[in-house]
Each structure stands twice: as C-alpha cells, then as structure tokens.
Amino acid sequence: MIFLLLEEGVNGFKQTKSSKKLMPDAPLEFPYEGAREMFLVEDIDNKEFLNRLFNDMYDELPVPKKYLTI
C-alpha cells in the first residue's frame, strides 16, 4: 500500500527512502490501531508533488503477496 485516505482526513503515505527524502519534516501518524506509522501529507491538492511522490516510491514497494508466484 502506498497511501491511505481515511474519513477523518488522515492522508498517510508509507515510509520509504523516497518518501523520507521528499518529506523529511512530515509528521508521522498511526492511521489506525495496529498500523505502522505513515507520513501525514496535508496538502493533497499539490498534484505535481503527489505525482513525483508516487513515481519515486513505486519501485521501492514490494510486490503484493497475491501476485507472487511460487
């Protein structure tokens, strides 16, 4: 999962090398009980930044388990 949008307005992004580099001062939040901390992005209307964030993070993310072949 790259990001999480919740009803309460929490916009969490997974911690990766790219997200840490692009958002070094972003606060970390637990989006729900039992979750890992995620970066909180308050300006979700900045399409240029979000596009770069998604593209930079994409190659760092593991393949979803349902797509792994044995």
RARA-V606508 format. One record per backbone hydrogen bond with DSSP energy under -0.5 kcal/mol. NH is the residue of the N-H (numbers start at 1). CO is the residue of the C=O. If there is no record, write none. Layout:
BEGIN
<<NH	CO> <NH	CO>>
END
This chain:
BEGIN
<<4	12> <6	4> <6	10> <9	6> <11	9> <12	4> <12	10> <13	39> <14	2> <16	14> <20	16> <21	17> <22	18> <23	19> <24	21> <26	23> <29	38> <31	29> <31	36> <35	32> <38	29> <39	13> <40	27> <41	11> <41	39> <42	40> <44	42> <46	43> <47	45> <50	46> <51	47> <52	48> <53	49> <54	50> <55	51> <56	52> <57	53> <58	54> <59	55> <60	57> <61	57> <61	58> <67	64> <68	65>>
END
